[in-house]
Amino acid sequence: MPGEAADTGLAGAAGARIQSFAATAQNGATDIAEAARIGAEALAGALAAETASVLKANPASAAAPMHSSPVVVELFTSQGCSSCPPADELLAQIAPRQDIIALALHVDYWDYLGWEDPFAQPAFTARQKAYARGAGERMIYTPQMIIGGSETLVGPSAEALEGAIASQASVKQPVAMTISGSGGQYEIELRADPPLEQGTVVQIVRYAPQARVEILRGENAGLEMDYANVVTAWHAVAEWDGRIPTRLTAKIQGDEPAVVIVQSARPSKSAPLPGAILAAGRLN
């Protein structure tokens, strides 16, 4: 469902070499095979011993993962949009997955149709417009999903969404993020190797895991909708140049789940424009 024009004043991507040996002399074939077997066993033993020695000296290297984190899926939606309920249901289906951080951002530009979305915030409309500006688009739409901060789907199907998630998950992220702590107090360590070419913004997002709403007026009048992961607050808490490793402290109050998102930020005249999401993780 079309939205409105994106406001240009608002902040809106060793292979193994195999050698085969053929014995040309039939009488020597057995000797060659036996020599190869003995040599392979000796080499394997030496490699195993060396590997064990390395792991003993540095046990953390055995468990060190590649830079990976859940794929962030943002859904821009509205209770006043007749095209949105299927997308809302789709987000609810993927919300429990641990490989995904699914977030529903309710926009306010459909409120004039007779029903004010109680979850809508102007800041979420501004975020959607900033994405549009960054992509060179003049219009915004609902429902719209943005996956990993870089891939956009309008009126997404389940197949298209799964394809986009798989595409984002296959990309090795350039930022390694470590989260430690509990009980509302956390430390977030960030590093990038190689260093990033542009700066980032570190954001903390809070959301309500479930909400049920009976819509009384507007285009969806008469529907009782179950919503998942409704964003209640989205705050930029720090800027990071992506060059020098950094450590941040986060204090979280309340029972609502919280996630941290590190996102590239492209400079613009008014405010930085959101780009690819470089790391994400759950705080509680």
C-alpha positions as a Python dict, from the first residue, in 0.01 Angstrom:
ca = {
    (1, 'M'): (0, 0, 0),
    (2, 'P'): (161, 331, -104),
    (3, 'G'): (258, 562, 177),
    (4, 'E'): (372, 916, 130),
    (5, 'A'): (661, 1097, -35),
    (6, 'A'): (987, 1055, 151),
    (7, 'D'): (1065, 1386, 320),
    (8, 'T'): (1396, 1517, 189),
    (9, 'G'): (1453, 1687, 521),
    (10, 'L'): (1436, 1373, 730),
    (11, 'A'): (1708, 1121, 800),
    (12, 'G'): (1604, 825, 620),
    (13, 'A'): (2469, -267, 108),
    (14, 'A'): (4375, -2432, 25),
    (15, 'G'): (4163, -2542, -235),
    (16, 'A'): (4318, -2878, -224),
    (17, 'R'): (4549, -2975, -502),
    (18, 'I'): (4501, -3343, -573),
    (19, 'Q'): (4796, -3533, -711),
    (20, 'S'): (4750, -3885, -844),
    (21, 'F'): (5040, -4121, -880),
    (22, 'A'): (5020, -4399, -1133),
    (23, 'A'): (5265, -4683, -1121),
    (24, 'T'): (5384, -4759, -1467),
    (25, 'A'): (5570, -5066, -1350),
    (26, 'Q'): (5331, -5336, -1238),
    (27, 'N'): (5589, -5499, -1014),
    (28, 'G'): (5626, -5174, -811),
    (29, 'A'): (5258, -5092, -764),
    (30, 'T'): (5220, -5264, -428),
    (31, 'D'): (5534, -5103, -287),
    (32, 'I'): (5419, -4755, -396),
    (33, 'A'): (5075, -4795, -241),
    (34, 'E'): (5221, -4917, 87),
    (35, 'A'): (5469, -4629, 97),
    (36, 'A'): (5189, -4380, 33),
    (37, 'R'): (4980, -4530, 314),
    (38, 'I'): (5267, -4512, 563),
    (39, 'G'): (5349, -4156, 462),
    (40, 'A'): (4987, -4043, 493),
    (41, 'E'): (4954, -4194, 839),
    (42, 'A'): (5273, -4023, 954),
    (43, 'L'): (5160, -3687, 815),
    (44, 'A'): (4818, -3717, 977),
    (45, 'G'): (4977, -3795, 1311),
    (46, 'A'): (5209, -3499, 1288),
    (47, 'L'): (4924, -3265, 1199),
    (48, 'A'): (4710, -3394, 1484),
    (49, 'A'): (4992, -3343, 1732),
    (50, 'E'): (5058, -2992, 1605),
    (51, 'T'): (4690, -2900, 1618),
    (52, 'A'): (4659, -3028, 1973),
    (53, 'S'): (4962, -2823, 2070),
    (54, 'V'): (4814, -2504, 1921),
    (55, 'L'): (4478, -2557, 2092),
    (56, 'K'): (4646, -2623, 2425),
    (57, 'A'): (4843, -2303, 2394),
    (58, 'N'): (4534, -2103, 2290),
    (59, 'P'): (4216, -2294, 2379),
    (60, 'A'): (3990, -2001, 2291),
    (61, 'S'): (4081, -2035, 1926),
    (62, 'A'): (3905, -2371, 1912),
    (63, 'A'): (3569, -2215, 1985),
    (64, 'A'): (3614, -1876, 1818),
    (65, 'P'): (3320, -1828, 1577),
    (66, 'M'): (3315, -1637, 1255),
    (67, 'H'): (3162, -1292, 1273),
    (68, 'S'): (2794, -1373, 1260),
    (69, 'S'): (2480, -1254, 1433),
    (70, 'P'): (2105, -1273, 1384),
    (71, 'V'): (1959, -1114, 1072),
    (72, 'V'): (1755, -806, 1157),
    (73, 'V'): (1415, -787, 986),
    (74, 'E'): (1233, -454, 1019),
    (75, 'L'): (865, -437, 925),
    (76, 'F'): (713, -94, 868),
    (77, 'T'): (342, -140, 922),
    (78, 'S'): (24, 28, 1043),
    (79, 'Q'): (-306, -81, 1192),
    (80, 'G'): (-471, 166, 954),
    (81, 'C'): (-332, -5, 642),
    (82, 'S'): (-558, -266, 485),
    (83, 'S'): (-262, -437, 315),
    (84, 'C'): (-65, -486, 636),
    (85, 'P'): (-229, -777, 827),
    (86, 'P'): (-65, -1050, 610),
    (87, 'A'): (278, -895, 669),
    (88, 'D'): (206, -864, 1041),
    (89, 'E'): (122, -1236, 1050),
    (90, 'L'): (436, -1321, 853),
    (91, 'L'): (653, -1133, 1102),
    (92, 'A'): (482, -1314, 1389),
    (93, 'Q'): (570, -1648, 1228),
    (94, 'I'): (943, -1572, 1214),
    (95, 'A'): (967, -1382, 1544),
    (96, 'P'): (1053, -1688, 1761),
    (97, 'R'): (1354, -1782, 1548),
    (98, 'Q'): (1694, -1732, 1712),
    (99, 'D'): (1867, -1662, 1380),
    (100, 'I'): (1645, -1357, 1330),
    (101, 'I'): (1569, -1040, 1520),
    (102, 'A'): (1223, -946, 1395),
    (103, 'L'): (1103, -594, 1474),
    (104, 'A'): (771, -427, 1395),
    (105, 'L'): (785, -49, 1358),
    (106, 'H'): (440, 106, 1337),
    (107, 'V'): (426, 430, 1133),
    (108, 'D'): (181, 715, 1188),
    (109, 'Y'): (95, 835, 837),
    (110, 'W'): (-222, 622, 813),
    (111, 'D'): (-373, 754, 1134),
    (112, 'Y'): (-584, 1006, 941),
    (113, 'L'): (-803, 727, 800),
    (114, 'G'): (-1005, 705, 1120),
    (115, 'W'): (-794, 484, 1344),
    (116, 'E'): (-489, 602, 1535),
    (117, 'D'): (-242, 318, 1567),
    (118, 'P'): (-152, 309, 1939),
    (119, 'F'): (192, 168, 1855),
    (120, 'A'): (280, 430, 1592),
    (121, 'Q'): (561, 677, 1649),
    (122, 'P'): (678, 963, 1426),
    (123, 'A'): (1035, 843, 1482),
    (124, 'F'): (955, 518, 1300),
    (125, 'T'): (812, 709, 1005),
    (126, 'A'): (1131, 918, 1003),
    (127, 'R'): (1342, 602, 1001),
    (128, 'Q'): (1153, 462, 705),
    (129, 'K'): (1194, 791, 518),
    (130, 'A'): (1567, 790, 595),
    (131, 'Y'): (1596, 443, 441),
    (132, 'A'): (1415, 574, 133),
    (133, 'R'): (1645, 873, 103),
    (134, 'G'): (1950, 651, 133),
    (135, 'A'): (1817, 433, -150),
    (136, 'G'): (1731, 733, -369),
    (137, 'E'): (1357, 663, -349),
    (138, 'R'): (1087, 930, -326),
    (139, 'M'): (804, 718, -188),
    (140, 'I'): (755, 496, 114),
    (141, 'Y'): (511, 206, 139),
    (142, 'T'): (340, -21, 386),
    (143, 'P'): (388, -300, 447),
    (144, 'Q'): (760, -280, 383),
    (145, 'M'): (1032, -506, 522),
    (146, 'I'): (1399, -410, 531),
    (147, 'I'): (1634, -702, 589),
    (148, 'G'): (1981, -643, 727),
    (149, 'G'): (1941, -272, 665),
    (150, 'S'): (2004, -320, 294),
    (151, 'E'): (1744, -538, 120),
    (152, 'T'): (1390, -410, 74),
    (153, 'L'): (1065, -603, 22),
    (154, 'V'): (726, -439, -30),
    (155, 'G'): (425, -658, 45),
    (156, 'P'): (659, -952, 103),
    (157, 'S'): (571, -1314, 44),
    (158, 'A'): (707, -1588, 271),
    (159, 'E'): (929, -1717, -10),
    (160, 'A'): (1075, -1374, -86),
    (161, 'L'): (1140, -1311, 281),
    (162, 'E'): (1317, -1645, 333),
    (163, 'G'): (1533, -1574, 28),
    (164, 'A'): (1631, -1233, 160),
    (165, 'I'): (1710, -1370, 506),
    (166, 'A'): (1925, -1646, 357),
    (167, 'S'): (2106, -1393, 140),
    (168, 'Q'): (2189, -1171, 437),
    (169, 'A'): (2289, -1467, 656),
    (170, 'S'): (2540, -1581, 395),
    (171, 'V'): (2738, -1256, 422),
    (172, 'K'): (3020, -1256, 676),
    (173, 'Q'): (2970, -948, 887),
    (174, 'P'): (3269, -714, 929),
    (175, 'V'): (3204, -635, 1295),
    (176, 'A'): (3263, -877, 1582),
    (177, 'M'): (3044, -800, 1881),
    (178, 'T'): (3074, -959, 2225),
    (179, 'I'): (2800, -905, 2485),
    (180, 'S'): (2854, -991, 2850),
    (181, 'G'): (2667, -919, 3170),
    (182, 'S'): (2325, -982, 3318),
    (183, 'G'): (2061, -831, 3543),
    (184, 'G'): (2021, -519, 3334),
    (185, 'Q'): (2391, -429, 3315),
    (186, 'Y'): (2587, -527, 3007),
    (187, 'E'): (2918, -464, 2837),
    (188, 'I'): (2933, -451, 2459),
    (189, 'E'): (3271, -494, 2289),
    (190, 'L'): (3311, -406, 1922),
    (191, 'R'): (3598, -458, 1682),
    (192, 'A'): (3639, -467, 1307),
    (193, 'D'): (3920, -635, 1115),
    (194, 'P'): (3991, -480, 874),
    (195, 'P'): (3878, -141, 1002),
    (196, 'L'): (3559, 1, 855),
    (197, 'E'): (3567, 267, 587),
    (198, 'Q'): (3284, 470, 741),
    (199, 'G'): (3138, 524, 1083),
    (200, 'T'): (2854, 347, 1256),
    (201, 'V'): (2579, 415, 1504),
    (202, 'V'): (2514, 181, 1798),
    (203, 'Q'): (2144, 151, 1880),
    (204, 'I'): (1944, -15, 2156),
    (205, 'V'): (1592, -126, 2070),
    (206, 'R'): (1317, -230, 2312),
    (207, 'Y'): (1005, -418, 2209),
    (208, 'A'): (690, -584, 2337),
    (209, 'P'): (696, -953, 2237),
    (210, 'Q'): (317, -981, 2200),
    (211, 'A'): (16, -753, 2179),
    (212, 'R'): (-348, -805, 2086),
    (213, 'V'): (-555, -516, 1952),
    (214, 'E'): (-918, -491, 1849),
    (215, 'I'): (-934, -238, 1567),
    (216, 'L'): (-1262, -48, 1584),
    (217, 'R'): (-1238, 197, 1295),
    (218, 'G'): (-1052, 262, 972),
    (219, 'E'): (-970, 22, 690),
    (220, 'N'): (-923, -274, 928),
    (221, 'A'): (-1232, -209, 1140),
    (222, 'G'): (-1363, -524, 1304),
    (223, 'L'): (-1032, -710, 1305),
    (224, 'E'): (-868, -839, 1621),
    (225, 'M'): (-498, -860, 1551),
    (226, 'D'): (-211, -1031, 1731),
    (227, 'Y'): (116, -846, 1686),
    (228, 'A'): (472, -968, 1756),
    (229, 'N'): (782, -778, 1862),
    (230, 'V'): (625, -433, 1856),
    (231, 'V'): (905, -177, 1893),
    (232, 'T'): (845, 62, 2179),
    (233, 'A'): (1177, 251, 2178),
    (234, 'W'): (1470, 288, 1939),
    (235, 'H'): (1763, 489, 2069),
    (236, 'A'): (2103, 570, 1922),
    (237, 'V'): (2336, 539, 2220),
    (238, 'A'): (2682, 583, 2066),
    (239, 'E'): (2876, 654, 1751),
    (240, 'W'): (3172, 432, 1660),
    (241, 'D'): (3428, 501, 1389),
    (242, 'G'): (3474, 128, 1319),
    (243, 'R'): (3850, 159, 1342),
    (244, 'I'): (3953, 140, 1707),
    (245, 'P'): (3801, -143, 1917),
    (246, 'T'): (3562, -5, 2173),
    (247, 'R'): (3372, -112, 2483),
    (248, 'L'): (3032, 28, 2580),
    (249, 'T'): (2823, -11, 2892),
    (250, 'A'): (2448, -54, 2867),
    (251, 'K'): (2202, -38, 3156),
    (252, 'I'): (1856, -179, 3087),
    (253, 'Q'): (1552, -132, 3307),
    (254, 'G'): (1220, -311, 3287),
    (255, 'D'): (1113, -646, 3153),
    (256, 'E'): (1086, -566, 2781),
    (257, 'P'): (1343, -748, 2567),
    (258, 'A'): (1629, -540, 2433),
    (259, 'V'): (1862, -580, 2138),
    (260, 'V'): (2170, -390, 2026),
    (261, 'I'): (2221, -307, 1658),
    (262, 'V'): (2540, -172, 1500),
    (263, 'Q'): (2458, -5, 1170),
    (264, 'S'): (2658, 183, 911),
    (265, 'A'): (2570, 551, 897),
    (266, 'R'): (2617, 748, 578),
    (267, 'P'): (2663, 1123, 624),
    (268, 'S'): (2397, 1353, 480),
    (269, 'K'): (2301, 1719, 509),
    (270, 'S'): (2050, 1674, 787),
    (271, 'A'): (2132, 1350, 970),
    (272, 'P'): (2319, 1027, 894),
    (273, 'L'): (2129, 782, 676),
    (274, 'P'): (2090, 420, 792),
    (275, 'G'): (2278, 159, 591),
    (276, 'A'): (2375, -204, 625),
    (277, 'I'): (2345, -362, 968),
    (278, 'L'): (2691, -485, 1064),
    (279, 'A'): (2617, -668, 1389),
    (280, 'A'): (2322, -738, 1613),
    (281, 'G'): (2260, -924, 1936),
    (282, 'R'): (2019, -973, 2223),
    (283, 'L'): (2082, -815, 2559),
    (284, 'N'): (1825, -1013, 2757),
}
